């Protein structure tokens, strides 16, 4: 079942990932990585707000950090 779920998630075009309580990306789906021309190694292990699709706006970065602190 895990392999089937992985196959479905990996083919979704939207970013699907697993983020821990501190905001660190633990997993990301393959299709979104390919669309962004990224490898899993460039994303997994980074904070969500360190990724380029979120860090171009300081207010967004601050909101993400605050949301994870509240959670």
SEDOPA-430246 format. One record per residue: x, y, z of N, C-alpha, C, CB in turn; residue in three letters. Coordinates in steps of 0.001 Angstrom, whole numbers, padded with zeros to 6 digits, always signed. Glycine has a CB too. Layout:
BEGIN
XYZXYZXYZXYZALA ...
END
This chain:
BEGIN
+000805-001187+000000+000000+000000+000000+000853+001258+000000-000919-000006+001181UNK +001974+001231+000702+002843+002406+000737+003394+002717-000647+003993+002193+001726UNK +003761+001697-001394+004281+001914-002745+003213+002530-003648+004782+000590-003346UNK +001966+002082-003510+000878+002651-004311+000633+004107-003941-000410+001837-004124UNK +000628+004408-002654+000444+005782-002209+001582+006663-002710+000354+005845-000681UNK +002807+006191-002628+003973+006931-003115+003823+007228-004605+005275+006136-002854UNK +003367+006259-005390+003199+006447-006825+002165+007542-007108+002779+005125-007493UNK +001057+007526-006402+000018+008542-006594+000548+009920-006215-001238+008202-005760UNK +001147+010027-005055+001655+011320-004579+002752+011843-005494+002184+011197-003142UNK +003648+010990-005930+004753+011424-006777+004289+011977-008118+005698+010280-007007UNK +003094+011626-008552+002601+012095-009847+001675+013307-009758+001882+010982-010535UNK +001392+013770-008550+000597+014985-008393+001433+016183-008802+000091+015140-006936UNK +000838+017122-009526+001579+018286-009998+001780+019332-008905+000864+018910-011172UNK +000903+019370-007940+001035+020315-006828+002100+019805-005864-000327+020511-006092UNK +002705+020724-005118+003677+020321-004110+002960+019559-003004+004429+021551-003537UNK +003426+018353-002758+002923+017544-001654+004154+017117-000871+002067+016294-002157UNK +004148+017420+000387+005308+017066+001181+004949+016778+002613+006323+018156+001126UNK +005938+016337+003337+005809+016106+004760+006742+017090+005447+006139+014618+005146UNK +006164+017858+006367+006918+018866+007096+006800+018548+008579+006405+020312+006777UNK +007925+018594+009292+007854+018298+010728+007424+019526+011528+009213+017792+011236UNK +007367+019388+012831+006867+020447+013710+007725+021708+013686+006780+019933+015118UNK +008979+021585+013299+009870+022739+013251+009886+023404+011876+011275+022322+013632UNK +009123+022858+010926+009065+023428+009590+010072+022850+008616+009261+024882+009673UNK +010716+021763+008995+011693+021117+008127+010981+020160+007177+012761+020366+008961UNK +011283+020282+005900+010688+019388+004896+011350+018028+005015+010849+019960+003445UNK +010545+017015+005238+011044+015641+005388+010862+014817+004110+010332+014950+006549UNK +009922+015214+003284+009669+014490+002029+008953+015418+001071+008831+013195+002273UNK +009151+015196-000231+008479+015983-001270+008190+015077-002457+009347+017208-001707UNK +007085+015358-003157+006714+014502-004281+007568+014809-005514+005226+014675-004612UNK +007811+013783-006284+008731+013849-007420+008253+014784-008525+008935+012471-007988UNK +006967+014794-008852+006468+015634-009955+006718+017108-009688+004972+015397-010175UNK +006449+017569-008485+006670+018986-008182+008155+019321-008213+006078+019342-006810UNK +008995+018403-007790+010438+018632-007857+010893+018747-009310+011201+017496-007146UNK +010391+017882-010163+010762+017928-011581+010298+019223-012231+010170+016730-012328UNK +009073+019662-011932+008545+020903-012498+009428+022081-012095+007087+021139-012035UNK +009913+022078-010855+010747+023170-010347+012227+022964-010670+010565+023306-008843UNK +012559+021887-011387+013951+021552-011715+014811+021429-010455+014547+022613-012651UNK +014251+020768-009460+014953+020549-008199+015128+019063-007953+014197+021201-007029UNK +016109+018750-007138+016278+017370-006696+015759+017262-005269+017774+016917-006789UNK +015502+016060-004857+015039+015817-003496+016069+016356-002490+014788+014299-003266UNK +017357+016218-002817+018423+016674-001930+018433+018191-001755+019761+016215-002459UNK +017922+018928-002733+017880+020385-002643+016724+020879-001778+017773+020985-004029UNK +015783+020013-001460+014579+020422-000728+014481+019742+000632+013334+020110-001547UNK +014617+018439+000651+014461+017679+001895+015567+018089+002876+014506+016135+001620UNK +015139+018395+004090+016070+018819+005127+016115+020326+005319+017437+018323+004806UNK +015514+021079+004397+015462+022536+004525+014184+022953+005239+015547+023212+003139UNK +014244+024124+005837+013033+024698+006404+012129+025127+005246+013363+025907+007351UNK +010837+025044+005453+009875+025405+004419+010137+026813+003895+008449+025301+004960UNK +010432+027740+004784+010638+029132+004396+012008+029384+003771+010465+030021+005594UNK +012876+028387+003729+014160+028529+003035+014033+028201+001552+015215+027626+003676UNK +012941+027579+001168+012748+027193-000229+012336+028405-001049+011689+026076-000350UNK +012848+028491-002246+012702+029704-003051+011257+030088-003330+013417+029531-004347UNK +010340+029135-003337+008967+029488-003654+008269+030197-002502+008195+028255-004034UNK +008917+030255-001334+008328+030965-000193+009196+032117+000305+008084+029997+000941UNK +010470+032147-000025+011344+033091+000647+011563+034410-000086+012642+032455+000874UNK +010800+034704-001126+010984+035970-001834+010239+037122-001169+010528+035830-003268UNK +009432+036829-000194+008654+037860+000501+008888+037691+002004+007113+037760+000147UNK +009513+038680+002610+009856+038599+004025+008631+038420+004922+010607+039839+004438UNK +007515+039010+004526+006282+038868+005309+005799+037420+005293+005181+039803+004762UNK +005923+036750+004156+005524+035344+004052+006425+034488+004939+005588+034856+002575UNK +007718+034752+004880+008667+034009+005723+008313+034192+007193+010125+034475+005460UNK +008071+035434+007602+007713+035698+008997+006415+034994+009384+007580+037202+009234UNK +005426+035005+008497+004149+034339+008771+004320+032832+008908+003143+034647+007665UNK +005139+032239+008049+005379+030799+008141+006064+030444+009456+006230+030319+006956UNK +007096+031188+009808+007808+030916+011055+006863+031047+012253+009008+031875+011210UNK +006058+032088+012247+005115+032312+013345+004088+031184+013420+004403+033665+013175UNK +003601+030750+012274+002611+029658+012239+003186+028389+012831+002140+029393+010801UNK +004437+028081+012511+005047+026870+013066+005317+027019+014558+006348+026545+012331UNK +005644+028209+015001+005843+028420+016436+004546+028229+017200+006404+029817+016700UNK +003439+028741+016624+002129+028582+017262+001693+027122+017288+001080+029425+016537UNK +001980+026418+016207+001559+025015+016115+002331+024168+017102+001755+024475+014689UNK 
END
